[in-house]
Amino acid sequence: MGTEHQIAFFVREISEADPPRRAAAVKGLGRIGRPEHTAVLIAAARDRDPGVRAAAAIGLGRLLAPTRGAPAPRDGRRAVERPVHDLLVELLADPDARVRRRAASAADRLELTGPAVTAALGRLLRDEEYHVRLNALVALRRLASPGTSRRWSTCSTIPRGRSGTSRAWWSGGCCTCGNTTTSCCPRCRGWRFRAREGHVRRP
């Protein structure tokens, strides 16, 4: 099946009654679609099923992510259409943790900036779900400047749930004490923000 036929298939599947089929179609469209399909993914992000909304966040992050090797703008910021920007800020506060987690990842992929993004990600540092907090911290790390990194360094611990608490690394050092060695936080060793999607090699 050619790419155009695949795209047409995914667009048809998005209107199906079965939520898993809709979610799979949204993910597929985000993987092989074009920027003109952004409106389809935005509509999917309003779906009543949280799995479809999470898939839409993934799809937007893939579809609109900056091309590797493309020159960055002079001011260092890449433009993202306002509807997408506002939608992802909204998804960062979604009732479902899967959606919040994927929205945080998409915000990082799309290099979103601005007070609303920073505030929404900051609220997620207190989220009840571990991977939501982790993805939010990864995104905030990208946004960090000399002023903001100090502010977010106060959010020093990320509970890991069953296995207790381990401290996160921030801007090359432990966010509790700033130490760049592993001597102060040995449990952090091996997962210093090594993945954009929040998949980390835990201690």
Protein Blocks (a to p, Z undefined) as FASTA:
>chain_A
ZZklmmmmmmmmmmpmblklmmmmmmmmmmmmcfklmmmmmmmmmpfblklmmmmmmmmm
mmmgccehiacdfkopacddfklmmmmmmmmmgfblklmmmmmmmmmmnopacjklmmmm
mmmmmpfbfklmmmmmmmmmmmpcfklmmmmmmmmbccehjnopadddeehiafklopab
fklmmmlgopaokafnlpacdZZ
